[in-house]
Amino acid sequence: MQRPMDRRAFLASAVPPVLLALACKAPSAPSAPRTSPANALPGPSDRERVLDGMRRATRFMTETVAYRGGHVWAYLPDFSRSWGELEARRSMLWVQPPGTPSVGHLLLDALHATGDELYLRAALDTARALITAQHASGGWNYVYDFEGEAALAQWYATYARNAWRMEEFQHHPDNSTFDDSCTASATQFLLRLQLEPALASLPDAARVTAAVAKALRLVQISQYPNGGWPQRYPLGEDYSRFITFNDGVLFENVRTLLLAHAASGVPQLLGPVRAAMDCVLSMQQPEPQPAWGLQHDLRGKPTGARSYEPAALATHTTASNIELLLSFHELTADVRYTRRVPAALDWLERVQLTTEQQRAYGGTHPTFIEVGSNEPLFVHRRGSNVVNGSYYVDKTFAPRLAHYSPVRSLDLAALRARLDELHARPLRSLIPERPGSVPLPQYFGGGGPSLRQLCTGEPVALRPVARDEALQLVDALDAQGRWLAPLYQTSNAYHGPGSREPYLEATYASTNVGDRSDTSPYPVRAQPASYTATAAPREGDPGTTAPLGISVPNFLRHMTDLIAYLEAPA
């Protein structure tokens, strides 16, 4: 589900890569006396320096940081605390990007850039971890604990249960989730690994192939007859059974199916792809509100999910589904997919905020629009923790909810321009009819290929990286092979459930975290004022300064830049 202040905060938790890495580098020893060019010793080439730096960084992350091949998102240097979207046990892996599958994708990119079998061995370790964590249904949950079900149950009963705003973690449903690309990212990584020529001769080949087949079967059997997917499978009794667009559930499943069809040759997947495309059409609401919600019930009506996601139309989901329909039109050359796009764009024009509101609120559109009235809905909260707190909805902007944005910034002009461009040029179907006929892009580059790139084999472009930038990154590694970075996202240690006493003040109405019993993540720089006004924090509770730590997003970013330098130096 959409979580702008947790997963995205971790992804953005490092300042610009080179500057941050250099800032965190330990002070260097005094430099040796300079030698003249005539007697200077020859040094390794720039490429060799970059290759060596990549190997040192990868060895540290895969041999020291990883737990049985699995990764979370961030660690203190002594591993006394670690985090995924919530605080994690050392024995856990996190599946949500930028977790374990993201590391796996990076390792395959590095293998393709260098040909070094170190990366293949590390990718196999990552695959073994994910195969161990694969749910019986074929997909993946957000987390897995190698210490077993009892340890995982304790985590759910403590850290997860007391994370006020993290409602999807407050109980363990024991199923697979399509939310936040969990199942999709793991399946796509294993699919890529399965296609590596070197895998065929290795003992792990059969396990990888079986895991991929199991995951693809889940994507197919969990699809509703109308082409949509629930958020989780097997189906539960809560909102996760609804047809979900939020956080790319439908898009990522389509991308997984197209990857398997185009590159690996798995047959009979185009039917589910086309059913999913048609689901986006069928879920668009009738006039005068031709839009979409975060999720829809089986009758096609927008419905609620978490308690801060009301049954409403969602402007950002509507924009995302417009982008999907534009892509489907391009892939199929079928004008059906954009026939009602102008109506959706006109609706977004009608419900946008006034110029004054845009300046005051920091966005162009309210996140939620009431079904029937076209009036904005705003979500608020009261209380101090998961025990005494609650969310409510009204039509007043203040007090602003911090952890779930009440407004969005949408570029309607860009969407209209792309629609016009599609209509202005002749199109032909790009979806390959013959399975296995399109080579997979060599690099996924952090974000992965677009639907068009999967269907055509067009490469994923990497950001040009100059020599000086690449060498600065290598020089920023410390003696252990670490890029230490400030961990700007933190959380309170678990010390027991919060108070049941009603909390009537508005102290936590606009903060990312509640009182000290709340284990939700929050930015160090945005901790509640009440924290500094009370007694010293208990053991394990964070202070006001971001500690240096090991950031998986930082590692992924820096390694991707070094791969880009090797591929095509700027």
C-alpha positions as CSV (number, residue, x, y, z in Angstrom):
1,M,0.0,0.0,0.0
2,Q,1.0,3.6,-0.4
3,R,3.5,4.6,2.3
4,P,5.3,7.9,1.5
5,M,7.0,8.2,4.8
6,D,8.4,4.7,5.3
7,R,9.6,2.7,2.3
8,R,10.2,5.8,0.3
9,A,11.8,7.6,3.2
10,F,14.4,4.8,3.5
11,L,15.0,4.9,-0.3
12,A,15.7,8.6,0.0
13,S,17.4,8.5,3.3
14,A,20.9,9.2,1.9
15,V,22.0,12.6,0.7
16,P,23.6,12.7,-2.8
17,P,25.7,9.5,-3.1
18,V,29.2,10.8,-3.6
19,L,29.0,13.7,-1.2
20,L,27.4,11.5,1.5
21,A,29.9,8.7,1.1
22,L,32.8,11.2,1.2
23,A,31.4,12.9,4.3
24,C,31.1,9.6,6.1
25,K,34.5,8.4,5.2
26,A,36.9,8.0,8.1
27,P,39.7,10.5,8.3
28,S,42.6,9.4,6.1
29,A,46.2,9.0,7.3
30,P,48.7,11.7,6.4
31,S,49.5,11.5,2.7
32,A,52.9,10.1,1.6
33,P,55.4,12.5,0.1
34,R,54.7,13.3,-3.5
35,T,56.9,11.6,-6.1
36,S,57.9,13.1,-9.4
37,P,56.3,11.6,-12.6
38,A,59.7,10.1,-13.4
39,N,59.8,7.8,-10.4
40,A,56.1,7.4,-9.7
41,L,54.9,3.7,-9.6
42,P,52.2,2.8,-12.1
43,G,48.8,2.3,-10.4
44,P,45.9,0.2,-11.4
45,S,43.8,1.4,-14.3
46,D,40.5,3.2,-13.5
47,R,38.5,0.2,-14.5
48,E,40.5,-2.1,-12.3
49,R,40.0,0.3,-9.4
50,V,36.3,0.3,-10.0
51,L,36.1,-3.5,-10.3
52,D,38.1,-3.9,-7.1
53,G,35.8,-1.4,-5.2
54,M,32.7,-3.2,-6.4
55,R,34.1,-6.6,-5.2
56,R,35.0,-5.2,-1.8
57,A,31.6,-3.6,-1.3
58,T,29.8,-6.7,-2.5
59,R,31.8,-9.0,-0.3
60,F,31.0,-6.9,2.8
61,M,27.3,-6.8,2.0
62,T,27.0,-10.5,1.1
63,E,29.4,-12.1,3.5
64,T,29.1,-9.8,6.6
65,V,25.8,-8.0,6.4
66,A,23.5,-10.6,4.8
67,Y,21.9,-13.2,7.1
68,R,21.9,-16.5,5.2
69,G,21.7,-14.6,2.0
70,G,18.9,-12.3,3.0
71,H,18.9,-8.5,3.6
72,V,16.8,-5.9,5.3
73,W,17.1,-2.2,4.6
74,A,19.4,-0.7,7.1
75,Y,21.7,-1.7,10.0
76,L,23.7,-0.1,12.8
77,P,27.4,-0.9,12.2
78,D,27.4,-3.4,15.1
79,F,24.1,-5.0,13.9
80,S,22.5,-4.4,17.3
81,R,19.5,-2.9,15.5
82,S,18.3,-3.3,11.9
83,W,15.3,-2.2,10.0
84,G,13.1,-3.0,7.0
85,E,9.9,-1.0,6.9
86,L,9.8,-1.7,10.7
87,E,12.6,-2.7,13.1
88,A,13.7,-6.2,12.2
89,R,15.3,-9.0,14.0
90,R,18.9,-9.9,12.9
91,S,17.6,-13.3,11.7
92,M,15.1,-11.7,9.3
93,L,15.1,-10.9,5.6
94,W,12.9,-8.2,4.1
95,V,11.3,-8.9,0.7
96,Q,9.9,-5.4,0.0
97,P,12.2,-3.3,-2.2
98,P,14.8,-2.2,-1.4
99,G,15.2,-5.6,0.3
100,T,16.5,-9.0,-0.7
101,P,15.2,-9.2,-4.3
102,S,16.6,-5.7,-5.0
103,V,20.0,-6.9,-3.9
104,G,19.6,-9.9,-6.2
105,H,18.8,-7.8,-9.2
106,L,21.9,-5.6,-8.5
107,L,24.1,-8.7,-8.3
108,L,22.9,-9.9,-11.7
109,D,23.5,-6.4,-13.1
110,A,27.0,-6.5,-11.7
111,L,27.5,-10.0,-13.2
112,H,26.5,-8.7,-16.6
113,A,28.8,-5.7,-16.3
114,T,31.9,-7.6,-15.1
115,G,31.5,-11.3,-15.9
116,D,32.9,-12.0,-12.4
117,E,31.5,-15.2,-11.0
118,L,31.6,-13.6,-7.5
119,Y,28.3,-12.0,-8.4
120,L,26.7,-15.2,-9.6
121,R,27.7,-16.9,-6.4
122,A,26.2,-14.1,-4.3
123,A,23.0,-14.0,-6.5
124,L,22.6,-17.8,-5.8
125,D,22.9,-17.1,-2.1
126,T,20.2,-14.5,-2.4
127,A,18.0,-16.9,-4.4
128,R,18.4,-19.6,-1.8
129,A,17.3,-17.2,0.9
130,L,14.2,-16.2,-1.1
131,I,13.4,-19.8,-2.0
132,T,13.5,-20.7,1.7
133,A,11.2,-17.7,2.4
134,Q,8.7,-18.6,-0.3
135,H,5.2,-19.1,1.1
136,A,3.4,-22.4,0.5
137,S,1.0,-20.5,-1.8
138,G,3.9,-19.5,-4.1
139,G,4.5,-15.9,-3.3
140,W,6.2,-14.0,-0.5
141,N,5.2,-12.1,2.6
142,Y,6.9,-8.8,3.5
143,V,9.3,-10.6,6.0
144,Y,10.7,-13.9,6.8
145,D,12.5,-15.0,9.9
146,F,15.1,-17.8,9.6
147,E,14.7,-18.6,13.3
148,G,11.2,-20.0,12.6
149,E,7.5,-19.3,13.2
150,A,7.8,-18.8,16.9
151,A,10.3,-16.0,16.5
152,L,8.2,-14.4,13.7
153,A,5.1,-14.7,15.9
154,Q,6.9,-12.9,18.7
155,W,7.9,-10.1,16.3
156,Y,4.4,-9.7,15.1
157,A,3.1,-9.6,18.7
158,T,5.6,-6.9,19.7
159,Y,7.2,-4.6,17.1
160,A,4.5,-5.1,14.4
161,R,1.5,-5.0,16.7
162,N,2.5,-1.7,18.3
163,A,3.4,0.2,15.1
164,W,0.4,2.5,15.1
165,R,0.1,3.4,11.5
166,M,1.4,0.2,10.0
167,E,-1.9,-1.7,10.0
168,E,-0.8,-4.2,7.4
169,F,1.7,-5.5,9.9
170,Q,-0.5,-5.7,13.0
171,H,-1.3,-9.3,12.5
172,H,0.3,-12.2,10.6
173,P,-2.2,-13.4,7.9
174,D,0.2,-16.2,6.7
175,N,-0.2,-15.7,3.0
176,S,1.5,-14.1,0.0
177,T,1.3,-10.4,-0.7
178,F,1.4,-8.5,-4.0
179,D,1.7,-5.3,-2.1
180,D,4.7,-3.1,-2.6
181,S,6.1,-5.5,-5.3
182,C,6.9,-8.2,-2.7
183,T,5.9,-11.2,-4.7
184,A,6.6,-9.5,-8.1
185,S,10.2,-8.4,-7.2
186,A,11.2,-11.9,-5.9
187,T,9.6,-13.6,-8.9
188,Q,11.2,-11.3,-11.4
189,F,14.7,-11.7,-9.8
190,L,14.4,-15.5,-9.8
191,L,13.2,-15.4,-13.5
192,R,16.3,-13.4,-14.4
193,L,18.5,-15.9,-12.6
194,Q,16.7,-18.8,-14.3
195,L,17.7,-17.3,-17.6
196,E,21.4,-17.1,-16.8
197,P,23.2,-19.5,-19.1
198,A,25.7,-20.4,-16.3
199,L,22.8,-21.6,-14.0
200,A,21.9,-24.6,-16.1
201,S,25.0,-26.6,-15.0
202,L,24.7,-25.8,-11.3
203,P,22.9,-27.8,-8.7
204,D,20.5,-24.9,-7.8
205,A,19.0,-24.8,-11.3
206,A,16.1,-27.2,-10.5
207,R,15.2,-25.3,-7.3
208,V,15.2,-21.9,-9.0
209,T,13.0,-23.3,-11.9
210,A,10.6,-24.9,-9.4
211,A,10.3,-21.7,-7.4
212,V,9.6,-19.6,-10.5
213,A,6.9,-22.1,-11.7
214,K,5.3,-22.0,-8.2
215,A,5.3,-18.2,-8.2
216,L,3.9,-17.9,-11.7
217,R,1.1,-20.3,-10.8
218,L,0.2,-18.1,-7.9
219,V,-0.1,-15.1,-10.1
220,Q,-2.5,-17.0,-12.4
221,I,-4.7,-18.8,-9.8
222,S,-5.1,-15.6,-7.7
223,Q,-6.4,-13.5,-10.6
224,Y,-10.1,-12.8,-10.4
225,P,-12.3,-13.6,-13.5
226,N,-12.5,-9.9,-14.3
227,G,-8.6,-9.7,-14.5
228,G,-7.9,-8.0,-11.2
229,W,-5.9,-9.3,-8.3
230,P,-6.4,-9.1,-4.5
231,Q,-3.7,-7.6,-2.4
232,R,-3.0,-11.0,-0.7
233,Y,-3.6,-14.7,-1.5
234,P,-5.0,-17.0,-0.2
235,L,-7.9,-14.6,0.4
236,G,-8.6,-13.2,3.9
237,E,-11.7,-11.6,5.3
238,D,-10.3,-8.0,5.4
239,Y,-9.6,-5.4,2.7
240,S,-6.8,-7.4,1.2
241,R,-9.3,-9.5,-0.8
242,F,-10.4,-6.5,-2.8
243,I,-9.2,-5.8,-6.4
244,T,-6.1,-3.7,-5.8
245,F,-4.5,-1.0,-7.9
246,N,-2.6,0.7,-5.0
247,D,1.2,0.5,-5.0
248,G,1.4,-1.1,-8.4
249,V,-0.3,-4.5,-7.6
250,L,-1.8,-4.9,-11.1
251,F,1.1,-3.3,-12.9
252,E,3.7,-5.4,-11.3
253,N,1.8,-8.6,-11.9
254,V,1.4,-7.7,-15.6
255,R,5.1,-6.9,-15.7
256,T,5.9,-10.3,-14.2
257,L,3.7,-12.1,-16.7
258,L,5.1,-10.2,-19.7
259,L,8.7,-10.9,-18.5
260,A,7.9,-14.6,-18.2
261,H,6.2,-14.7,-21.6
262,A,8.6,-12.6,-23.7
263,A,11.9,-13.8,-22.3
264,S,11.5,-17.2,-20.7
265,G,8.9,-18.6,-23.0
266,V,6.3,-19.7,-20.4
267,P,3.2,-20.4,-22.5
268,Q,-0.4,-19.3,-21.9
269,L,0.3,-16.0,-20.1
270,L,-1.1,-13.6,-22.6
271,G,-4.6,-14.4,-21.6
272,P,-4.1,-13.2,-18.0
273,V,-2.2,-10.1,-19.3
274,R,-5.1,-9.1,-21.5
275,A,-7.6,-9.8,-18.7
276,A,-5.7,-7.5,-16.4
277,M,-5.6,-4.8,-19.1
278,D,-9.4,-5.0,-19.5
279,C,-9.8,-4.9,-15.7
280,V,-8.4,-1.4,-15.6
281,L,-11.1,-0.4,-18.2
282,S,-13.9,-2.1,-16.4
283,M,-13.1,-0.6,-13.0
284,Q,-13.2,3.0,-14.3
285,Q,-16.3,4.6,-12.8
286,P,-19.1,6.0,-14.9
287,E,-19.7,9.7,-15.5
288,P,-19.7,12.1,-13.8
289,Q,-16.7,10.6,-11.9
290,P,-14.8,8.5,-14.5
291,A,-12.0,7.7,-12.0
292,W,-10.6,4.9,-9.9
293,G,-10.1,4.1,-6.2
294,L,-7.1,2.5,-4.4
295,Q,-9.1,-0.7,-4.5
296,H,-12.5,-1.9,-5.7
297,D,-14.9,-4.5,-4.5
298,L,-16.0,-7.3,-6.8
299,R,-19.0,-5.2,-8.0
300,G,-16.5,-2.7,-9.2
301,K,-17.1,0.1,-6.6
302,P,-14.3,1.9,-4.8
303,T,-13.9,0.6,-1.2
304,G,-11.8,1.3,1.8
305,A,-8.7,-0.4,3.1
306,R,-6.6,0.6,6.1
307,S,-8.4,3.0,8.4
308,Y,-6.7,6.0,6.8
309,E,-7.8,4.9,3.3
310,P,-11.5,5.6,3.0
311,A,-13.9,4.3,0.4
312,A,-13.2,7.1,-2.1
313,L,-11.8,8.0,-5.5
314,A,-8.1,8.5,-5.5
315,T,-6.5,11.1,-7.7
316,H,-3.0,9.6,-7.8
317,T,-4.4,6.1,-8.5
318,T,-6.5,7.7,-11.3
319,A,-3.3,9.2,-12.8
320,S,-1.4,5.9,-12.5
321,N,-4.2,4.0,-14.2
322,I,-4.2,6.6,-17.0
323,E,-0.5,5.9,-17.5
324,L,-1.3,2.2,-17.5
325,L,-3.9,2.6,-20.2
326,L,-1.6,4.7,-22.3
327,S,1.0,1.9,-22.1
328,F,-1.6,-0.7,-22.9
329,H,-2.6,1.3,-26.0
330,E,1.0,1.5,-27.1
331,L,1.6,-2.2,-26.5
332,T,-1.5,-3.4,-28.3
333,A,-2.3,-0.6,-30.8
334,D,-5.9,-1.0,-29.4
335,V,-7.7,2.4,-29.1
336,R,-10.1,0.9,-26.6
337,Y,-7.6,1.5,-23.9
338,T,-7.5,5.3,-24.2
339,R,-11.1,5.9,-25.3
340,R,-12.1,7.1,-21.8
341,V,-8.8,8.6,-20.9
342,P,-9.9,12.1,-21.9
343,A,-12.8,11.9,-19.6
344,A,-10.6,10.8,-16.7
345,L,-8.2,13.7,-17.4
346,D,-11.1,16.2,-17.5
347,W,-12.3,14.9,-14.1
348,L,-8.8,15.4,-12.7
349,E,-8.9,19.0,-14.0
350,R,-12.3,19.5,-12.3
351,V,-11.2,18.3,-8.8
352,Q,-7.8,20.0,-8.6
353,L,-7.1,22.4,-5.8
354,T,-7.3,26.2,-6.3
355,T,-4.0,28.0,-6.9
356,E,-4.1,29.3,-3.3
357,Q,-4.7,25.9,-1.9
358,Q,-1.9,24.4,-4.1
359,R,0.5,26.9,-2.6
360,A,-0.7,26.3,1.0
361,Y,-1.0,22.5,0.8
362,G,2.0,21.7,-1.4
363,G,0.2,19.7,-4.1
364,T,-2.1,20.0,-7.1
365,H,-4.9,17.6,-6.0
366,P,-6.5,16.2,-2.9
367,T,-5.5,12.5,-2.4
368,F,-9.2,11.4,-1.8
369,I,-12.4,12.6,-3.5
370,E,-15.8,11.7,-2.1
371,V,-17.9,9.4,-4.3
372,G,-20.9,11.4,-5.5
373,S,-20.0,14.9,-4.4
374,N,-16.5,15.4,-5.9
375,E,-15.5,17.1,-2.6
376,P,-12.1,16.4,-1.1
377,L,-11.8,14.1,1.9
378,F,-9.0,14.5,4.4
379,V,-7.8,11.9,6.9
380,H,-6.8,12.8,10.5
381,R,-5.9,11.0,13.7
382,R,-6.4,11.3,17.4
383,G,-4.7,9.7,20.4
384,S,-1.1,8.8,21.0
385,N,-0.6,5.1,20.1
386,V,-2.1,2.0,18.5
387,V,-4.1,1.2,21.7
388,N,-5.8,4.5,22.3
389,G,-5.5,6.1,18.8
390,S,-7.9,6.1,15.8
391,Y,-8.3,7.7,12.4
392,Y,-11.2,9.8,11.1
393,V,-12.2,11.5,7.9
394,D,-13.8,14.9,7.2
395,K,-13.6,17.7,4.7
396,T,-11.2,19.9,6.5
397,F,-7.5,20.0,5.6
398,A,-6.1,20.6,9.1
399,P,-4.6,19.0,11.1
400,R,-2.5,17.6,8.4
401,L,-1.7,13.9,8.5
402,A,2.1,13.5,8.2
403,H,2.6,9.8,7.3
404,Y,0.1,9.7,4.4
405,S,0.0,12.7,2.1
406,P,-3.3,14.4,1.9
407,V,-2.4,16.0,-1.5
408,R,-0.7,14.9,-4.7
409,S,1.3,16.6,-7.4
410,L,0.0,15.4,-10.8
411,D,1.3,16.5,-14.2
412,L,-1.9,16.5,-16.3
413,A,-0.2,18.3,-19.2
414,A,2.3,15.5,-19.6
415,L,-0.4,12.9,-19.6
416,R,-2.3,14.8,-22.2
417,A,0.8,15.2,-24.3
418,R,1.5,11.5,-24.2
419,L,-2.1,10.7,-25.2
420,D,-1.8,13.1,-28.2
421,E,1.5,11.6,-29.2
422,L,0.0,8.1,-29.2
423,H,-2.9,9.3,-31.4
424,A,-0.6,11.1,-33.8
425,R,1.5,8.2,-34.9
426,P,0.7,4.8,-36.4
427,L,1.0,1.9,-33.9
428,R,1.4,-1.8,-34.2
429,S,1.2,-4.4,-31.5
430,L,4.4,-4.8,-29.6
431,I,3.5,-7.8,-27.5
432,P,5.4,-10.8,-28.9
433,E,3.0,-13.6,-29.8
434,R,5.7,-16.2,-29.6
435,P,6.8,-17.0,-26.1
436,G,10.5,-16.7,-25.4
437,S,11.2,-14.6,-28.5
438,V,12.6,-11.4,-26.9
439,P,15.9,-11.2,-25.0
440,L,15.7,-9.8,-21.5
441,P,17.3,-6.4,-21.0
442,Q,20.8,-6.8,-19.6
443,Y,20.4,-4.3,-16.8
444,F,17.4,-3.6,-14.6
445,G,19.1,-0.4,-13.3
446,G,17.3,-0.3,-10.0
447,G,13.8,0.4,-11.3
448,G,13.5,-2.5,-13.8
449,P,12.4,-2.4,-17.4
450,S,9.1,-0.8,-18.7
451,L,6.4,-2.9,-20.3
452,R,7.6,-1.7,-23.6
453,Q,11.2,-2.7,-22.9
454,L,10.1,-6.2,-21.9
455,C,8.2,-6.6,-25.1
456,T,10.8,-5.2,-27.5
457,G,14.1,-6.0,-25.8
458,E,15.1,-2.3,-25.7
459,P,17.8,-1.7,-23.1
460,V,17.2,0.0,-19.8
461,A,19.2,3.2,-19.9
462,L,21.7,3.7,-17.0
463,R,22.6,7.2,-15.8
464,P,25.9,8.4,-17.3
465,V,28.6,8.4,-14.6
466,A,31.8,10.3,-15.1
467,R,35.3,9.0,-14.2
468,D,35.8,11.3,-11.2
469,E,32.4,10.4,-9.7
470,A,33.1,6.7,-10.0
471,L,36.5,7.0,-8.5
472,Q,35.2,9.1,-5.6
473,L,32.7,6.4,-4.8
474,V,35.5,3.8,-4.8
475,D,37.7,6.0,-2.6
476,A,34.8,6.5,-0.2
477,L,34.7,2.9,0.8
478,D,36.3,2.3,4.2
479,A,38.7,-0.5,5.0
480,Q,35.9,-3.0,5.5
481,G,34.3,-2.2,2.2
482,R,31.4,-0.1,3.7
483,W,29.7,3.0,2.5
484,L,28.6,4.2,5.9
485,A,25.8,6.8,5.8
486,P,23.6,8.6,8.3
487,L,20.4,6.6,8.9
488,Y,17.8,9.4,8.9
489,Q,14.9,7.0,9.5
490,T,14.6,5.4,12.9
491,S,12.0,3.9,15.3
492,N,11.4,3.5,19.0
493,A,12.6,0.3,20.6
494,Y,9.8,-2.0,21.8
495,H,9.1,-1.6,25.5
496,G,5.6,-2.9,25.7
497,P,2.2,-1.7,24.6
498,G,1.1,1.9,25.1
499,S,-1.4,3.3,27.5
500,R,-5.1,2.7,27.1
501,E,-6.0,6.0,28.7
502,P,-7.7,8.3,26.3
503,Y,-5.3,10.9,25.0
504,L,-7.1,14.2,24.1
505,E,-4.2,16.4,23.1
506,A,-3.3,16.9,19.4
507,T,0.4,16.2,20.1
508,Y,0.6,13.3,17.6
509,A,-2.0,14.5,15.0
510,S,0.7,15.6,12.6
511,T,3.7,13.5,13.5
512,N,4.9,10.3,11.8
513,V,5.0,8.5,15.1
514,G,3.0,8.5,18.3
515,D,4.3,8.3,21.9
516,R,7.4,6.2,22.9
517,S,5.4,3.0,22.7
518,D,4.8,3.5,19.0
519,T,7.2,1.4,16.9
520,S,6.4,3.0,13.6
521,P,9.4,4.4,11.7
522,Y,9.9,8.2,11.6
523,P,12.6,10.6,10.4
524,V,15.1,11.5,13.1
525,R,14.8,15.2,12.2
526,A,11.0,15.1,12.6
527,Q,10.6,13.4,16.0
528,P,7.7,14.7,18.1
529,A,8.5,17.7,20.3
530,S,7.2,15.7,23.3
531,Y,10.3,13.4,23.0
532,T,12.8,16.1,23.8
533,A,10.5,17.6,26.5
534,T,10.4,14.4,28.5
535,A,13.0,12.4,30.4
536,A,15.9,10.7,28.7
537,P,14.9,8.0,26.3
538,R,15.0,4.4,27.5
539,E,17.6,2.0,26.3
540,G,17.4,1.4,22.6
541,D,15.3,4.5,21.9
542,P,16.9,6.9,19.4
543,G,18.2,10.3,20.1
544,T,18.1,13.4,17.9
545,T,21.2,12.7,15.7
546,A,21.1,10.3,12.8
547,P,23.6,7.5,13.5
548,L,26.0,6.3,10.9
549,G,25.0,2.9,9.6
550,I,24.8,0.5,6.7
551,S,22.1,1.5,4.1
552,V,21.1,-1.1,1.5
553,P,19.6,1.6,-0.7
554,N,23.0,3.4,-0.5
555,F,24.8,0.2,-1.6
556,L,22.3,-0.3,-4.5
557,R,22.7,3.2,-5.7
558,H,26.5,3.3,-5.5
559,M,26.9,0.0,-7.2
560,T,24.5,0.9,-10.0
561,D,26.5,4.0,-10.6
562,L,29.7,2.0,-10.8
563,I,28.1,-0.4,-13.2
564,A,26.9,2.5,-15.3
565,Y,30.5,3.8,-15.4
566,L,31.8,0.4,-16.6
567,E,29.1,0.2,-19.2
568,A,29.4,3.6,-20.7
569,P,31.7,6.1,-19.0
570,A,30.4,9.7,-19.3
